[in-house]
Every structure is written in C-alpha cells, then in structure tokens.
Amino acid sequence: MFGGRCPFGHKPSDPFKEQRAAGPVARHEFQGEQIPMILRHADVRQAAKDWTTYSSDAPFRVPIPSEEAARSMRQLPIETNPPEHTEYRAIVAPFFDRPKEPAMIAQVEALIDGLLDDAMARDTIEVVHGFALPLQAGALTYLLNTDESEADLWIGWGIHVFRVRGGLKKGVELERYLEAKFDAASRAPGADFFSALTQASFRGRPLTREEMMGFANLAFAGGRDTIIHTVACALGHLAANPEALEYLRADPKRITLASEEFFRYFMPLTHIGRVCPVATSVHGEAVPAGGRVSLGWASANRDETVFPEADVCKLDRKPNPHLSFGFGEHLCLGAPHARLLLRTLLQKCVTRVGSLELVSAEERVEQEASYERKLGYESLVLRIRPRA
C-alpha cells in the first residue's frame, strides 16, 4: 500500500529512532527530572505487564510531565495497581462498553453526519477546533449518557482540560463542574455516569467523593486531546493523499485496518510514566526507589523489528500490534470509543465525501529538553466537498 504524503512535506517525526537502534533505554529530562524511557516494542510491552516493578500506584506521577499542579485527586482507575485497579475498572466498565451498543453507534453516526453537513456547507473548516473537538465532546455525552447540551460547555474548555500553551494550569473549572454534577446526581440520581458513581460501591462501601472525582477527572482528561489529534491527523492524511480515500472507497472493509494504522502512525501520546517501588535496574539503567520510568508508546509504535517500513503509513498493515491503547492490565478503557469514532468517520468519508483539499496547516510540536517530536496540527484548514 502507498506510503502517503504529509501536508508539511515530511512524515510525523520519530526522534527516538537512533536511540532505539543503539539500545533499549534512553534518558530524557522532564521538569528537571532525568527519566529513562523504554524504547523497544517488546520491552515496553513487558514493562506494561509488570506492575510490581513498574507501578501505577502513584497519584499525579503517571502522566509525564506530572500533574500535581493540575489536579487535586488521584485519577481512577489508571493510577492504581491490581487488584484495586481491576475492581475500580469494573465500576465504570458498563459506560465504556456503550460504544458496542447499536443505540450509541447510531448516535455517533448522526453526530458525524451533522458535522460533515456543516463542514461541506462552508467554504473551509478548521478541523482541530471546528470538527474534531465537537466530535469528541458530542460523543462523550453519549458515552456518559448525559444531556447532549453539555457538549457546548465542554467544547469551551478547548483541546486540553489542564494544559495551556507554555505550561499547566489548575483544573479549577473542571473540578467545580464535577462537584456540581455529583451534588445534583446525589439529590436526583438518573441513568448517567455521574449518578452511577454516586450509587456505586467499592469493597462494600460507597465511593468517596474523591473517588468519584477521580473517575470523572480521567473520563474528561484521559481521551480528550488524543482523540482530537488522531481525528485531525486522519483527515489531514486523506486531504494530502486523495488516493487513500479512493483506496478505502473501493472496499470499505479496508477501513478497520486503516484505522488501526492511523492509531499507530499518528500516536499523539509520546509515553506514560511508571514508578519503581524499589531500586531497579532498567536494562542497565539504575532507577532509585520512587524513581520514574517512561514507557515509550510512540517509540514502540515505530520499532522496525515489529513494523516493517515503520515510517510509512500503510493502510493495509497486518498484523499491527500497535501500543496506542497501552498494554496489559491498563489497556485503555476508552479504546472501543476511539475506534468507533475513527471508523465511523472513515465510513462517512467514504460514502459522503467527494474530496478533501488542504488549505493551510500549522504544525503541533512537542518540545522537551532532550527531543522534539512533530505530531499533528495546532490548526488544520480543509475544504471538504460532497460526493456528486
């Protein structure tokens, strides 16, 4: 399958390629902390399964950079280990299984139809904020089984719940919103996510308010920018590569493999942190007790020993054991949701879109002390035209 062109004239960058070839681990600096990043696919998978050595029971320190300044509660279930993680995860699993239900599938189809109607009625549309963000917010109302009007407020929060250009801000607005939702649900419970948490129990006792906030915090922050940027990158790829849309149109069954390749190739999340409870040697790199390790998802997704022509976006790639949804016990709860959104979008593009034309694009760059990674768009303006 063709490799595809990038609107910027280059492929999404892989700053870890030489390091990955040189060895399994490379140290990188984050907020003044030297953290060894595990780079190779097999090693990242092994570490993701080994929660006794690489622990997630580390409030605020699982994300890199850490989020002590961004929130006041532990995110659940991601910042716990088994068996607590397994039991916490079961509490919210019914909501994260909703993308498999016909009713929610129909809602997402209607949402995307409406967004495409709007986009095709305009001369141009800015995709990141004008299409992908409303798609993520609207679909989240279906996932949480709450009123669709809530999406307008969530859209107003922008791409990141916590992060702003240049640093972190306290998630005060989100926390106040969540407190008010739980207060209302406690007074008059319904069938929504917030009400379910007010009625839930953990090991024979009701959830604390802090636990409820931890679940909700992750629901709003965990899959927000990742979904938004993946959707924007997929549309940008179709615009830069008209033959890709025709390839999918020729056989819509190809959409499943294509969507998985988009998840691999345009991986928005560079890595995630783990904490070593005891002093550990990580492939020869010494990590003290309480020290952090990075699981390099983006690097693992470009491991040439697993993905032939890893720097090429091959829409027919099979097998494709990418790690864009993590691995092991902490496999992303939102994976079915993300897959539903991207696959439905591609299906609608196949049936409804005649052409996508690139008008302008502004790169999104992750700049750290020891590397720079180009991974999508700050802004992407397209002209989307319907099929005749």
N, C-alpha and C positions, 0 to 999 in steps of 0.2 A: 504494500500500500504506500502511496505517496507520502512524503515526509511533511509537506506543508510549509508555508512561509509565515513569517511573523510580521505584523504591521510595522515593527520597528526595524526590520531588516536583519534581525538576529533571533535566535531561539532563546526561550527563558533560560537564564544563566544557571550554571552548576558550579558554584565557587568551590565545591569540595572534591572535584574530580581528581586533581593531582594528589590531594591529601589521602583520598580513598585508595588510590593506587599505591601510595607509599606505606600505608599502614592502617590498622583498624580503628585508630583513635587519633584525634587531633584536638589540642586545647584551644578554646576560644574564650575571649573576655566578654562578660556581660555585667554591667553595673559594677565594674572593678573586680568582679569575681572570675577567676580562671576555672573554666568548666570543661572537662574532657567530653568531646562529642563522639559518640559511637557512630561510625560512618557506613559500615557494610551491611547489606541486607540481612544475611544470616545472623550476624552479631546483634543487630537491632532487634530482630525477632526473638532471639534467645533472651536478651535483656528484658524485653517487654513481658515475657512469660515468668521471669524470675523476680517475683515481687518481694521475696525475703531479702535478696541482695540489693535490689533497686526498688525502693519503697515509694508508694504514692501517698502514704500516710504522713503528709507534710503540708499542712494548710498554707496557702498562698505561694508555695515554692514549687509547685508542679509546673505552672507556666514559666517560661523564660522570655522576657525578664519577669521576676517575681512580682506579686501583686499586693503586697502588704499595704501599699499606699492607695490601692484602687478599690478595695472592698473590705468589709469588716467581718465576713463569715467564711467558713470552710465551704468550698463547692462540693456538692454531693451528686452522685457517688464517686466522682473522679478522684477526690483527694482522700481516699480510704483504700485499704487493702482487704482482700478476702480474710475471713468470712463476712466482715461488715459490708464490704463492697457488694457482695452477692445479694445480701439481704436488703440493702438500700436500693440497689438497682431494681429488684423485683417490685418495689413500691410504685415506681413510675413507668415500668415496662409497658403496661396497657396503653398509655398515651403514645409512647414511642413506637408501638406496633400499629398505630392507626393508619400510617401510610400504606399498609397492606389491604386496607378495607375499601370496598368499592365506593362507599359514600365519600371518603376523603379523596380518593383518586378522581372522582367526578368533580369535586370542589377545585382541586388543583388544575384540572383541565380547563374548567370555566375561568379560573383566575388568569391562566396563561393566555387563553383566547382573548380576554378583555385587555390584557397588557399589549398583546400583538395588535389588536384593533386600534388601540390608541397610538402605538408606535407607527403603524402603517398609515394612519390618518395625518401624521405630521410629516414635514419635510425631512427632519432629522430628529434623533433622540439620543440623549446622553444615557448610556446604558447602565453605568455603575449605580448612579443615584436615581435615575428615572425609570429603570426597568428591573435590575437585579435586586435592589433594596426593597421596592414594593412587592416583588415576588417573594422574597424571604419573609417579610413582615406579614403579608397576607396569608401565606401558607402556615406560618407559625400559629395564627389564630385557629386554623383547622386542627393543627397538631394538639394544641392545648384545649381545644373545644370551647373557646371563648368567643365573644362577640367580634364580628369582623371589623367593627368600627375601631377597635383597639389598635388596629394596624396603623392608623393615621398617626397616633401618638408615637408608636414605636419607630415609624419612619423618621419622625422628627429628631430622634436620638442620633441619626446618622449611621455611618458604617460600623463604628465601634461604640460599644456601651461604655467602655472605660477609656480607651486610648484616644488621644488627640495628637495632632502633629506636634512633635517636639517633646513628648513625654506622656505621663499618666495623669489622670485627674480622678479625684474621689468619685465613686459611683453614687453620689448622694441622690440624684434624681431617680435612678433605678431603685435604690433601696426604699425611698419614700413611696414610690409607686407600689412596690411589692408589699410593704407593710399595709398600705391601704387596701390592696386586693385581699390580703389574708384577713384583715379586720372584717371586710364585707362578707367574705365567704364564711367566716365563723358565725356571723349573725344570720345569714340566709344561704346555706350551702346549696349548690347546684350540681351539675354534672361536669364541671370544668376542672382543669388542672389544679387551680388554687383550692377549690373546695375539696378535692380528693385528698390533698395534703393535710388539710385541717381535720379530716376524718381518719387519716392513716395512723398506723401504729408501727412501732419498731421494738421487737422483742418484748411484746406485751404491754407497752406503754405508749401513750400518744406521742407523736412527734413534737419536739420543742419548736418554738417559733424560729430559733436559729437554724434548726434542721430544715424547716420549710423554706426559709430564705436561701439556704444553701442549694437546695434543689432548683428553686426558681432562678437563682442567680446564674447557675450553669445553663439552664434552658434558654436564657436570653443572651448570654455571652458566648456559650460554647460553640455554636454552629452559625454564628451571625456572619462575620466577615469571610469565613471560609466558603460558605455557600455563595455569598455575593460575588466574591472574586472568581470562583470557579465558573459561575454562570457567565460573567462578563468575559472571561478568557475563552470560553467555548464559543460565544457569539463572535468575539474578535477573530477566532480561528476560522470560522465559517465565512466571515467577511473577507479575510485575506486569502482564503482558499476556496473559491467558488466550486471547484471540483469536489471538495469534501461534501458539500451539501448534495451535489448530484450523485455522489457515491452512496450516500445514505438514502436518497430518494429512490435509487434503482432497486434497493432491497431494504426496507425499513427494519428487517430483522437484524441488520448490522448495527442498529442503534445501541444495543446492550454492550457489545464490545467497544464501540466508540466512546460511550460514556465512561466506561472504566478507564480507557486510555486518557481521556480528559482529566479524570481524577488523578491519575498517576502523573501525567506530564505537567499539569498546572497546579501541583500541590501547593496550596497557599501557606500551610503551616510548616515552617522550617524544621521544628523539633519540639520536644516536650521534655520536661525535667523529671528526674527521679532523685531520691535522697538515699545515700548509703547509711544504714543504721550503725554499721561498724566499719572500721577501717578496711578498705578493699583495694585490691589491685585490679584495675580495669584494663585488661590486655596490656599489662606492664605499666600503666599509669597509676600512681598512688593517689587514692582518694581518702581523706581522713573521715573518721566517724562524723556524720552530719553533713558531709560534703555532697555536692550535687553532681549528677551526671546527665548529659543530654542524649536523648535518643533521636538520632538524626533521620527523621522520616524522609525529608526531601533528598538527602544524600542516598539513602537506601533505595529510593524510587528511581535513581539513576545508576544503580550498580550494574555495570556492563556484564558481569558474570551471570546475572539473572535476567536482564532485559537486553537482548541483542539490539544494537543501534539505539541505545538508551536515550540519546539526544534527538531522536526522531519521533514525532507524534504519529504513530502507526495505528490507524483506526481499526485495523483488523488484528491487533496484537492478541495472541492467545498462545500459551497461558499468560496471565497478567496478575501475578501475586503482589500487587502494589500494597503499600502500607499507609495509604492516605486516610484510612479509618482506624489506624492503630493495629494492635495485635494482642491476642491473649485475653486475659480477664477484662481488660479495659477497652475492648473493642467498642468503637463509638456507638452509643445509644442512638444517635441521630443518623446513622448510615442509611437505613431504609428511607428516611425523609429526604436526605440529599439525593439519593438515587431516583426517587420518584420525581423530584423537581427537574433534575437534569434530563432524564429520559423523556419525560413528558414534553419538556421544552424542545428537545430534538425532534420528537414525533410531530409536534405542531409546526416546527420549521419545515419539515419535510412536506407536510400536507398543505401548508398555508402560505409559506414564504417563497416568493419568486427569486429574490436576490437580496443580499446584504452588501452594502457598499461602505467602505471605511471613509469617514470624513476627516476625523482627527483622533489622535491618541496621545495621552500623557502617561509615561511610564510610572509604575509603582516600584519603588526600590527600598529594600530592607537594608539599612546601613548599620553595621556593627563595627566595633573597634578593629576586628580582625578579618572581616569579609564584607562583601557587598553582593546582594542577591536581587536580581530583577525578576519580578514575579507577578506580572499583571498590569493593571491600569489604575491610576488615580482618576482618570477620565477617559471615556471611550465614546466617541460620537459616531453613530452609524445612520445610514439611510436604508430603511427596511421597506421593501416593496412586495406587494402580494403577488401570488401566482395569478396568471391570466385565467 
